[in-house]
Amino acid sequence: MAFEISKIAYTGEIKETILGKGDKAVKISGESAYPFYLFEGEMPNPPKIALEVLDSSPEEWPEALIEPYQDVLDDPVAWAKKSIEEYKAEIIALSLISTNPNGMNRGAEEATEMVKKVADAIDVPLIVWGCANVEKDEEVLRMVAEACEGKNLIIGPVVEGNYKKIGAPAIGYQQTVIASTSIDINLAKQLNILLGDLGVTEEKTLIDPTIGALGYGIEYSYSVMERIRMAALTQQDEKLQLPMICNIAPDAWKIKEASITEAEDPKMGNAKKRGILIEAITAWVHILAGGDVMIMRHPEAVDLVREMIGELMEQ
């Protein structure tokens, strides 16, 4: 008697979403089964990777991260172009670290001008990620949405404290929003409901469940993302049937194991390989949990994840 694999009967599917505009627009999600369960359902669009670009030169990056971008760190436009032309980025994620009130505190007009320059210089989808200060992001992202009208930028993080002030211009100026909550399935659903009530369509919403890096809460973020996918696919929870985006880069590279040098701790081994593997594994775990877009930094980590995605999609 032939062995038959037990299969789950899925009752829902994740909504397909288009990021960006034009020929280089990227389709994400649309799956009708758990990640890579191709024997049970379809996964028409494999997970995508966005390469991060900072709007100002990084001050605390380890040498392993500086090396690939050392000739463009002071120029976000050149940095974005290099990421596309040399490292084959399908999506760019512009991180507005300079707007942080506890840092450079760059003004909204100046930040918006930089975003507009990057958006006009590239033809791939652009994610604009704020500084995670509720009031400052509200000011900056509202202005960005207006200045880049019709470009279908992906802007966030949008949280409960500013969703009305950012969501409304996102609707008016045809942008996509990133609904960000703190590793909790109920909070994620609630924010999606609030955005829907405001008028933001599901096709213009991505879930950011927030993540934990390898060894620093990754099991918790995995389980929450897994529960989101279970509710979406097997419990017909329409408010959770949305793509998920994971900002891997900052969390993976801020942990001590990714940045400590060999001179500081010889037992840790090669610093460059260590950092690359930490970022790649952190991304891969969140892809297996259901993540559709990963924001990453090191090109070699990106190559490792792309290779694994390709192998699983060919099974």
FENPESUL-V563673 format. One record per residue. RES is the residue in three letters. SS is DSSP state (h for helix, s for strand, l for the rest). PSI is psi as a letter, one per 40 degrees, with the letter a starting at -180 (NA if undefined). OMEGA is omega as a letter, one per 40 degrees, with the letter a starting at -180 (NA if undefined). Layout:
[[RES	SS	PSI	OMEGA] [RES	SS	PSI	OMEGA]]
This chain:
[[MET	l	h	a] [ALA	l	i	i] [PHE	l	h	i] [GLU	l	h	i] [ILE	l	h	i] [SER	l	h	a] [LYS	l	i	i] [ILE	l	h	i] [ALA	l	h	a] [TYR	l	i	a] [THR	l	e	a] [GLY	l	i	i] [GLU	l	i	a] [ILE	l	h	a] [LYS	l	h	i] [GLU	l	h	a] [THR	s	i	i] [ILE	s	h	i] [LEU	s	h	i] [GLY	l	a	a] [LYS	l	i	i] [GLY	h	a	a] [ASP	h	d	a] [LYS	h	e	i] [ALA	l	i	a] [VAL	s	h	i] [LYS	s	h	i] [ILE	s	i	i] [SER	l	a	a] [GLY	l	e	a] [GLU	l	i	i] [SER	l	f	i] [ALA	l	i	i] [TYR	l	i	a] [PRO	l	h	i] [PHE	l	e	i] [TYR	l	g	a] [LEU	l	e	i] [PHE	l	e	a] [GLU	l	d	a] [GLY	l	a	a] [GLU	l	i	i] [MET	l	g	a] [PRO	l	d	a] [ASN	l	h	i] [PRO	l	i	i] [PRO	l	i	a] [LYS	s	i	i] [ILE	s	h	i] [ALA	s	h	i] [LEU	s	h	a] [GLU	s	h	i] [VAL	s	h	i] [LEU	s	i	a] [ASP	l	e	i] [SER	l	i	a] [SER	l	h	a] [PRO	l	i	a] [GLU	l	d	a] [GLU	l	e	i] [TRP	l	i	i] [PRO	l	i	a] [GLU	h	d	a] [ALA	h	d	i] [LEU	h	d	a] [ILE	h	d	a] [GLU	h	d	a] [PRO	h	d	a] [TYR	h	e	a] [GLN	l	d	a] [ASP	l	e	a] [VAL	l	e	a] [LEU	l	d	a] [ASP	l	e	a] [ASP	l	g	a] [PRO	h	d	i] [VAL	h	d	i] [ALA	h	d	i] [TRP	h	d	i] [ALA	h	d	i] [LYS	h	d	i] [LYS	h	d	i] [SER	h	d	i] [ILE	h	d	a] [GLU	h	d	a] [GLU	l	d	a] [TYR	l	e	i] [LYS	l	f	i] [ALA	l	h	i] [GLU	l	d	a] [ILE	s	i	i] [ILE	s	h	i] [ALA	s	h	a] [LEU	s	h	a] [SER	s	h	a] [LEU	l	g	a] [ILE	h	d	a] [SER	h	e	a] [THR	h	e	a] [ASN	l	h	i] [PRO	l	d	i] [ASN	l	e	i] [GLY	l	b	a] [MET	l	d	i] [ASN	l	f	i] [ARG	l	i	a] [GLY	l	i	a] [ALA	h	d	a] [GLU	h	d	i] [GLU	h	d	i] [ALA	h	d	i] [THR	h	d	i] [GLU	h	d	i] [MET	h	d	i] [VAL	h	d	a] [LYS	h	d	i] [LYS	h	d	i] [VAL	h	d	a] [ALA	h	d	a] [ASP	h	d	a] [ALA	h	e	a] [ILE	l	i	i] [ASP	l	e	i] [VAL	l	i	i] [PRO	s	i	a] [LEU	s	h	i] [ILE	s	h	i] [VAL	s	h	a] [TRP	s	h	a] [GLY	l	a	a] [CYS	l	e	i] [ALA	l	e	i] [ASN	l	h	a] [VAL	h	d	a] [GLU	h	d	a] [LYS	h	d	i] [ASP	h	d	i] [GLU	h	d	a] [GLU	h	d	a] [VAL	h	d	a] [LEU	h	d	i] [ARG	h	d	a] [MET	h	d	i] [VAL	h	d	a] [ALA	h	d	a] [GLU	h	d	a] [ALA	h	d	a] [CYS	l	f	a] [GLU	l	h	i] [GLY	l	e	a] [LYS	l	e	a] [ASN	l	f	i] [LEU	l	i	i] [ILE	s	h	a] [ILE	s	i	i] [GLY	s	a	e] [PRO	s	h	i] [VAL	s	h	a] [VAL	l	i	a] [GLU	l	d	a] [GLY	l	e	a] [ASN	l	e	a] [TYR	h	d	i] [LYS	h	d	a] [LYS	h	d	i] [ILE	h	d	a] [GLY	h	d	a] [ALA	h	d	i] [PRO	h	d	i] [ALA	h	d	i] [ILE	h	d	a] [GLY	h	d	a] [TYR	l	e	i] [GLN	l	f	i] [GLN	l	i	i] [THR	s	i	a] [VAL	s	i	i] [ILE	s	h	a] [ALA	s	h	a] [SER	s	h	i] [THR	l	i	a] [SER	l	g	i] [ILE	l	f	a] [ASP	l	h	a] [ILE	h	d	a] [ASN	h	d	i] [LEU	h	d	i] [ALA	h	d	i] [LYS	h	d	a] [GLN	h	d	i] [LEU	h	d	i] [ASN	h	d	i] [ILE	h	d	a] [LEU	h	d	i] [LEU	h	d	i] [GLY	h	d	i] [ASP	h	d	i] [LEU	h	d	a] [GLY	l	e	i] [VAL	l	h	a] [THR	l	i	i] [GLU	h	d	i] [GLU	h	e	a] [LYS	h	f	a] [THR	s	h	i] [LEU	s	i	i] [ILE	s	h	i] [ASP	s	h	a] [PRO	l	e	a] [THR	l	i	a] [ILE	l	i	i] [GLY	l	i	a] [ALA	s	i	i] [LEU	l	h	i] [GLY	l	e	a] [TYR	s	f	i] [GLY	s	e	a] [ILE	h	d	a] [GLU	h	d	a] [TYR	h	d	i] [SER	h	d	i] [TYR	h	d	a] [SER	h	d	i] [VAL	h	d	i] [MET	h	d	i] [GLU	h	d	i] [ARG	h	d	i] [ILE	h	d	i] [ARG	h	d	i] [MET	h	d	i] [ALA	h	d	a] [ALA	h	d	a] [LEU	h	d	a] [THR	h	e	a] [GLN	l	e	i] [GLN	l	f	i] [ASP	l	g	a] [GLU	h	d	a] [LYS	h	e	i] [LEU	h	e	a] [GLN	l	f	a] [LEU	l	i	i] [PRO	l	i	i] [MET	s	h	i] [ILE	s	h	a] [CYS	s	h	i] [ASN	s	g	a] [ILE	h	d	a] [ALA	h	d	a] [PRO	h	d	a] [ASP	h	d	a] [ALA	h	d	a] [TRP	h	e	i] [LYS	h	e	a] [ILE	l	i	a] [LYS	h	d	a] [GLU	h	d	i] [ALA	h	e	a] [SER	h	e	a] [ILE	l	h	a] [THR	l	i	i] [GLU	l	d	i] [ALA	l	d	i] [GLU	l	d	i] [ASP	l	g	a] [PRO	h	d	a] [LYS	h	e	a] [MET	h	e	i] [GLY	l	a	a] [ASN	l	h	a] [ALA	h	d	a] [LYS	h	d	i] [LYS	h	d	a] [ARG	h	d	a] [GLY	h	d	i] [ILE	h	d	a] [LEU	h	d	i] [ILE	h	d	i] [GLU	h	d	a] [ALA	h	d	a] [ILE	h	d	i] [THR	h	d	i] [ALA	h	d	a] [TRP	h	d	i] [VAL	h	d	a] [HIS	h	d	i] [ILE	h	d	i] [LEU	h	d	i] [ALA	l	e	i] [GLY	l	e	i] [GLY	l	h	a] [ASP	l	d	i] [VAL	s	h	i] [MET	s	h	i] [ILE	s	h	a] [MET	s	i	a] [ARG	l	d	a] [HIS	l	h	a] [PRO	h	d	a] [GLU	h	d	i] [ALA	h	d	i] [VAL	h	d	i] [ASP	h	d	i] [LEU	h	d	a] [VAL	h	d	i] [ARG	h	d	a] [GLU	h	d	i] [MET	h	d	i] [ILE	h	d	a] [GLY	h	d	a] [GLU	h	d	a] [LEU	h	d	i] [MET	h	e	a] [GLU	l	e	a] [GLN	l	NA	NA]]
